[in-house]
Every structure is written in C-alpha cells, then in structure tokens.
C-alpha cells in the first residue's frame, strides 16, 4: 500500500457514504455512489511540484464522463498549521510524508466531512452503501 493509499484509507476508511467496493491505486480512489455515478478522489498539487495540498473530487457518469469537479485544499478545511498550509511532500519519490504538520484524527474527520458533503449532493439516495471498511 502506498503512502497515498494509506492516507486515503485514514480519511475515508469508515465512510458510510462510499460503497463497499471502493478501490484505490496510487494517489486515486474511486467509489460507486449511484447506479451510474462514481466519485473519483485524488491527491493533487496546486501548482507546486510534489506538494500535494488538495483533494480533487470528480463525479463521473460511467457512460458520459465528468459531471462535476471540486478541489478541496487542506488549508481551507483545517487551516494553516505550524505556519504552513498542510501538504504531503514527495521528495525523490522515496520520501513521502506530511510536511511539518501531520493531521490529527479530528483533521481527518473534517476533511472526510467536507468531501462527503459534496459527494452527497450527487449520491443516489436509494443505494444501500453498506460501507464496512476499505
């Protein structure tokens, strides 16, 4: 499991909104949120190479493509910490970790809540997500 997959699991592992068949690979995870809808969540940068400071969430209709997208900057959700905007720093592709500040359990819950609030606007209410664990 990569650092990114581990972090996605920490953020969304107990989600009741995402489906039980959620898959992740590298910096990305995809979850079924409706009969034809998927939520794609991925770590992205805001223009500074190797500083992953945001989650990009795309709502995808299987046969038609992207329905909507939103970017969630960690600093917008949990604020500035230790004088810097929180981000995962990838140094030489071998040293990947949170830079200076490591999110707390409450920070992870806040990030999950922000993303789930957005995804819930598109999720099919009739689907039984039955999320156990990732």
Buried (B, 14 or more C-beta within 10 A) or exposed (E): EEBBBEBBBBBBBBBEBBBEEBEBEEBBBBBBBBEEBBBBBBBBBEEEEEBBBBBBBBBBBEEEEEEEEBEBBBBEBBEEBEEEBBBBBBEEEEEBEBBEBEBEEEBBBBBBEBBBEBBEEBBEEEEEBEBEEB
